[in-house]
Amino acid sequence: MVFKRKAYKKLLEWKQKRNGSTAILIEGARRVGKSTLVETFASNEYESHILIDFNKASKEVKLLFEDLMNLDFLFMQLQAHYNVILKNRKSVIIFDEVQQCPQARQAIKYLVADGRYDYIETGSLISIKKNTKNITIPSEEERITLYPMDYEEFRWALGDESTMPLLGSFYERHLPLGSAHRAKMRDLRLYMLVGGMPQAVKAYLETNNLSIVDEVKRGIIKLYQDDFQKLDSSGRLETLFMEIPSQLSQNTNRYRPYSAIGEVNSDKMIEFLRSLEDSKTVLISYHSNDPNVGMSLTKDISKYKLFCADTGLFVTLAFWDKDFTENIIYQKLLSDKLSANLGYIYENLVAQMLSASGNKLFYYTWPKDSTHNYEIDFLVSRGSKLHPIEVKSSGYRRHASLDAFCLKYSGLVDKRYLIYTKDFSKDGETILLPVYMTPLI
């Protein structure tokens, strides 16, 4: 089952604009669909292709990249090994899981200069960095990150290509959906439960059984656990990931690593954060010490929130204490009848949606009084202006933090949003936005 992905268009633009002058690396977490994407692209856009899966490639194939003095010999050997005829400027060679053969990645410089074929690489950045200490990284390499399927891609997988364009029309006109709102919220909650990992989406489409979907997601999480264990045998890196739902549910204004893994020096903590970020399994929202359009320059690297890159995996993590997330829990979540406060799940969903739209994540807190703080859940920049965002898990319409922020930074604020579960509305200058319209901000 092959799903339509937006990254396909980026690959097409690369092929047309670069015409072989660079290679392209598709990086991302495991199981986000990198291999399927590039093989589909190669089959559709080239007359022939060779896919070298370096997890499976023989020692003989890997050794070919140790000696690049005779590229004619290299190409003849690859064609013989894979029984494929390569055609000048009409073929592509794919280095799948390139982190398993660092010499092949280093060879990109010379292969691109040769100019006969195009080159696409895939890999997990966390493993790529680990395995590239002793090689020269090719400057002829572009990169794009493949994330889990976003909400629109999920709707495409379900055969629905009209929802997001229609929501865009309502958003542009500032119109509520009226009687259609309830159905759109149910559609969104289904995405929250299944998530955007292609394997989980496939399981849902084939079985319509959310318990089976949950088993698939648990399998993916266990793969991530194994990867984290390889990087940190103490288990602390894995624990930081597994504790994300617990930390968000506590409604604190930062992730508190010491409550999860105990005391750890600041250098080690920075290393852990970099490993998590490189794994692409998490999204990091940093506190902005000086809200402005240059928030990256004033972010506080010691104050941050962690989110799961896929909200479907987040939901499974939230119920990790059970052997499987029972269908009754899923059905209650789907019908919005679970008694637990779901604010932290919606916050994770909004983080995922904002990131999928190309936004870096920042938040901001400041004292309200001696015991309470104001908090803006997300800050996004548009040109020279800021768009502050509050997230509610219900139809709750109060927005004291937004009001205080807009008063404090009146010269910087353009639009302001309260993202909640009710229909589109306005309250003075504040746009009350249903969660499913978040990608349109």
Phi, psi and omega in degrees: 000115183254127183258148176287126182235143180293333180295340177302318180297323178295321177296320180295318178296320177299313182300316185286321184278321186273328178049045175089000182281346174219159167266168177228134180252123175262110180251157180168172179294163176295144175071022176268357175102023183298311184295317180297317180301309186288326179290322176297316179299314181297319181294324184277326193252356180229158178285330176205160178206155172242128175251113177260107177272105186288352170287334184245343187302144180289164177299325181296319179294315180297323181293338179302331184272001177281337183228111183252018181294329182234090182291331176301317179296317179303310183293322178297319179295317179297317179297322179290318181297320187255002176055046181229136175267120178271141182240135184304122180061013178232009182228157179228143174248127183255125173261092182275134184055053187297340180298340180279353178218077183306327181294329177292321178293319179296330182290344183308321181306315185276328178292319178294318179298327178298320169083000184287322188228166172269160182223129176237133178243150171230152177178164173270124186300325183296323178280326179300312181297321181296327187256015182238023183293329187247020178236164176269121180287126183291130176284347181275025186240122171265160181226142166225151180257131175260120178260173172305159180303130177281180187297320180293319177297323177297316178296322175302317181299330179272007178084017183247105179253007185256337187303305185293319174300322178292317177298323177299322179294317178295320181296314181298326182268359182055048181247140172286156179278342179067233186294341181277349185300315184300318180294322180292325177292322178295320176301318181293320180295329175297318177297320178301323184280315183280317182083189186246013175284122186308323180295322178289320178297317178300316180298321179294315182295326183278329188242337187054028183240112186288338175292320177293320176302318181296321178298319178298315181295323178296324177297320178294316179298322179294326174298317178297319178301316179298318179297317180295324179295325179294327181277329184214096184292347179288343179088358184290322179297316177299318181296320178303320179290313186293336183271004183303309180299320181298317180294318180292325182292341180281353174058035175270167185268017175193162170284131181252091186297329185291332176285344180264319187233004180082191183291138177207140184290159188297323179296319179293322180295320177297320177298317178299315181297318179296320179296318178297316181295318179293331180291342182063014177272346182231161171242135181248126174252118182266149175287132176267119179282339181218086184304118179195179182290342177260051187295334178298333182282339184238018180288151180260105185288352178265357183229113189203164171240145176250136175234155172283140180293342178230121183291332175299316176294325178300315180298318178295320176298323182296334179245033185293340183291346176262156178296328173207154179280105188302149181303328182295324177293316178298318181294323178291321176297318182296322181268005178063039182240008178285133188288337182297149177290118185263015183304319183291331177290317178294325178296319177296319179299314180297319177301316180296317181294318179295318179295318180297336178272005176093014181266138167281149187261128174220153173223173185212135175229151174204157188295135172267315173206198186291341184235352184231154177240152162277151177215131170259118187296320180216143174237124175238147181256142176226104185066235180261012184240164178248147172242100176283146185226130168251145180241129176240147180266012183214199177268014182299124190257356181287145183214060183298319181295319177300314181299315181295320180295316182293331175287319182291323184236048186301328181284346183257341189274133173258272178262152178231141188231136164250112179268124184213190188260002180264181185286166180301136178200178174225146176229092188066237179274351184274129176271120177267108193248126173297147189304324184292349177266002181308318180298346184271353181298000000 
